[in-house]
Amino acid sequence: MKTLILYYSQARGNTRRIARMIQKYTGANIAEIETVVSYTGSYDDIVNQGQEEVNSGFMPEIKPLSVNLSDYDRIILGTPTWWYTMAPAMKTFLNQYDLSEKNIILFQTHGGWEGHVFKDMKSMIKGNVTEEFAVQFDSTGGSQLITPIPEIEVWIRSIAND
């Protein structure tokens, strides 16, 4: 089964960090979802803009992917939690791409509360979601990992062997 790790990451790069950990253990290909217009300003500016976007249902334009999804059977899809749900860029991706023929594994990063990220993502995915995993970082928007690394590694090994 050919696997792709596909993620969106912003601000502190926490979701990117977990995606790279998954790549290290699985050897899967990796690609990033990127917005056409980058977020700018302080961390607080980005958080405030993110809240406005989530509340309004805004979906930012994203750049074309650097990979062809049809080349993959399984997608490991990661997003940070923005105001209790997926980042708007992930919502754009799920709105634009058909994952109905894929096996999907979801992961999210959050600063203390998982919210309804997985429920919201699964409501947009027509593919087979086989697994989900949440990784906690500190609640101040920093990059201090709270979920123990051995716990993350056990999960990654479990999906690497699927």
Disulfide bonds with the S-S distance in Angstrom:
none
